[in-house]
């Protein structure tokens, strides 16, 4: 079954493209933080890079929130 994506969607996560963030994701009955970098956004999901060479799609309906990671010069 092939689902077609809507042609007119409002990007919600594009403001964080390329930035290190923590996604709050709902998986079954649990909420878990996922440290990642947002790579791309479609109408249905968000493509994230968890670590170099490892990307995955996260359905938007599973994302509860986004937290920006502040990596200052003094971060260890």
Backbone as CSV, one residue per row, in Angstrom:
resi,resn,N_x,N_y,N_z,CA_x,CA_y,CA_z,C_x,C_y,C_z
1,UNK,0.838,-1.176,0.000,0.000,0.000,0.000,0.882,1.237,0.000
2,UNK,0.689,2.100,-0.950,1.468,3.326,-1.059,0.592,4.497,-0.640
3,UNK,1.083,5.242,0.334,0.364,6.423,0.801,0.965,7.652,0.145
4,UNK,0.132,8.478,-0.422,0.604,9.715,-1.013,0.618,10.807,0.034
5,UNK,1.675,11.604,0.003,1.790,12.700,0.952,1.032,13.912,0.417
6,UNK,0.413,14.657,1.316,-0.259,15.889,0.885,0.752,16.854,0.267
7,UNK,0.348,17.590,-0.749,1.273,18.515,-1.395,1.394,19.832,-0.642
8,UNK,0.428,20.157,0.182,0.486,21.403,0.942,0.479,21.087,2.434
9,UNK,1.652,21.121,3.048,1.727,20.893,4.481,2.562,21.993,5.102
10,UNK,2.297,22.269,6.358,3.053,23.290,7.078,4.212,22.609,7.805
11,UNK,5.433,22.954,7.457,6.573,22.346,8.140,6.636,22.818,9.595
12,UNK,6.639,21.858,10.506,6.696,22.173,11.929,8.106,22.064,12.485
13,UNK,8.916,21.204,11.893,10.227,20.884,12.451,11.381,21.429,11.616
14,UNK,11.092,22.083,10.506,12.139,22.587,9.620,12.992,23.670,10.271
15,UNK,12.488,24.335,11.279,13.272,25.354,11.982,14.487,24.747,12.673
16,UNK,14.442,23.447,12.945,15.541,22.761,13.617,16.405,21.953,12.663
17,UNK,16.257,22.116,11.361,17.055,21.351,10.403,18.542,21.539,10.666
18,UNK,19.257,20.440,10.767,20.700,20.468,10.976,21.134,20.704,12.406
19,UNK,20.208,20.980,13.301,20.559,21.263,14.693,20.424,20.016,15.564
20,UNK,21.246,19.970,16.597,21.152,18.898,17.585,19.964,19.197,18.494
21,UNK,19.047,18.233,18.607,17.845,18.400,19.428,17.582,17.117,20.211
22,UNK,16.657,17.216,21.134,16.136,16.036,21.826,14.647,15.974,21.513
23,UNK,14.245,14.905,20.840,12.833,14.686,20.565,12.226,13.901,21.704
24,UNK,11.074,14.318,22.172,10.298,13.534,23.134,9.357,12.671,22.301
25,UNK,9.566,11.365,22.345,8.838,10.444,21.479,8.008,9.487,22.324
26,UNK,6.773,9.237,21.892,5.894,8.274,22.562,6.017,6.934,21.852
27,UNK,6.437,5.915,22.602,6.517,4.561,22.073,5.721,3.670,23.010
28,UNK,4.630,3.140,22.481,3.655,2.383,23.264,3.183,3.239,24.424
29,UNK,3.369,2.821,25.648,2.913,3.595,26.805,4.035,4.412,27.438
30,UNK,5.179,4.499,26.776,6.351,5.187,27.345,6.688,6.440,26.547
31,UNK,7.241,7.405,27.259,7.801,8.588,26.631,9.311,8.493,26.775
32,UNK,10.027,8.705,25.667,11.474,8.599,25.762,12.136,9.748,25.028
33,UNK,13.250,10.236,25.566,14.002,11.277,24.866,14.906,10.639,23.812
34,UNK,15.018,11.285,22.668,15.879,10.781,21.604,16.788,11.915,21.151
35,UNK,18.066,11.814,21.479,19.030,12.811,21.023,19.321,12.555,19.556
36,UNK,19.179,13.597,18.731,19.347,13.415,17.293,19.538,14.764,16.623
37,UNK,19.723,14.702,15.318,19.818,15.887,14.474,18.739,15.745,13.406
38,UNK,17.894,16.760,13.236,16.821,16.693,12.243,17.417,16.930,10.860
39,UNK,17.148,15.984,9.956,17.728,16.015,8.619,16.725,16.492,7.571
40,UNK,15.469,16.044,7.696,14.469,16.338,6.673,13.083,16.177,7.272
41,UNK,12.127,16.848,6.668,10.739,16.747,7.132,9.822,16.534,5.941
42,UNK,8.880,15.609,6.099,7.825,15.423,5.109,6.496,15.679,5.802
43,UNK,5.423,15.501,5.101,4.100,15.715,5.683,3.788,14.689,6.761
44,UNK,4.391,13.506,6.670,4.058,12.411,7.583,5.105,12.176,8.664
45,UNK,6.387,12.362,8.320,7.426,12.034,9.292,8.593,13.008,9.251
46,UNK,9.505,12.793,10.196,10.716,13.594,10.316,11.889,12.629,10.222
47,UNK,12.838,12.931,9.349,14.042,12.106,9.216,15.082,12.662,10.166
48,UNK,15.626,11.797,11.029,16.610,12.222,12.013,17.885,11.384,11.875
49,UNK,18.999,12.001,12.235,20.282,11.301,12.291,20.606,11.076,13.768
50,UNK,20.625,9.823,14.159,20.890,9.479,15.552,22.389,9.516,15.827
51,UNK,23.166,9.038,14.880,24.622,9.135,14.931,25.112,9.054,13.494
52,UNK,26.367,9.400,13.236,26.842,9.369,11.848,26.589,8.008,11.198
53,UNK,25.975,8.054,10.033,25.684,6.832,9.296,24.399,6.131,9.688
54,UNK,23.677,6.646,10.684,22.446,6.006,11.131,21.323,7.019,11.175
55,UNK,20.427,6.948,10.176,19.267,7.821,10.102,18.001,6.982,10.159
56,UNK,16.936,7.602,10.632,15.651,6.915,10.697,14.522,7.919,10.565
57,UNK,13.352,7.430,10.166,12.160,8.261,10.067,11.321,8.078,11.323
58,UNK,10.865,9.187,11.883,9.996,9.171,13.057,8.664,9.783,12.638
59,UNK,7.592,9.054,12.834,6.274,9.581,12.486,5.950,10.788,13.355
60,UNK,5.404,11.813,12.736,5.092,13.043,13.470,4.089,12.814,14.596
61,UNK,3.172,11.874,14.407,2.172,11.649,15.454,2.772,11.001,16.703
62,UNK,4.028,10.563,16.658,4.700,10.007,17.834,5.546,11.045,18.568
63,UNK,5.761,12.208,17.957,6.604,13.247,18.562,5.760,14.111,19.491
64,UNK,6.168,14.153,20.751,5.458,14.938,21.764,6.041,16.335,21.928
65,UNK,7.322,16.487,21.623,7.957,17.787,21.768,9.397,17.758,21.293
66,UNK,9.981,18.961,21.167,11.360,19.122,20.724,12.058,20.048,21.699
67,UNK,13.255,19.645,22.128,14.074,20.498,22.989,15.378,20.770,22.261
68,UNK,15.746,22.033,22.182,17.002,22.409,21.542,18.160,22.119,22.497
69,UNK,19.225,21.556,21.962,20.409,21.266,22.762,21.374,22.420,22.590
70,UNK,21.747,23.067,23.689,22.687,24.167,23.659,24.073,23.639,23.938
71,UNK,24.900,23.620,22.902,26.280,23.162,23.050,27.182,24.367,23.064
72,UNK,27.486,24.851,24.251,28.358,26.005,24.381,29.816,25.611,24.276
73,UNK,30.688,26.601,24.272,32.122,26.335,24.174,32.632,25.567,25.381
74,UNK,31.977,25.712,26.525,32.444,25.055,27.743,31.800,23.699,27.955
75,UNK,31.022,23.238,26.988,30.367,21.932,27.141,31.406,20.820,27.079
76,UNK,31.237,19.865,27.954,32.211,18.757,27.977,31.681,17.577,27.214
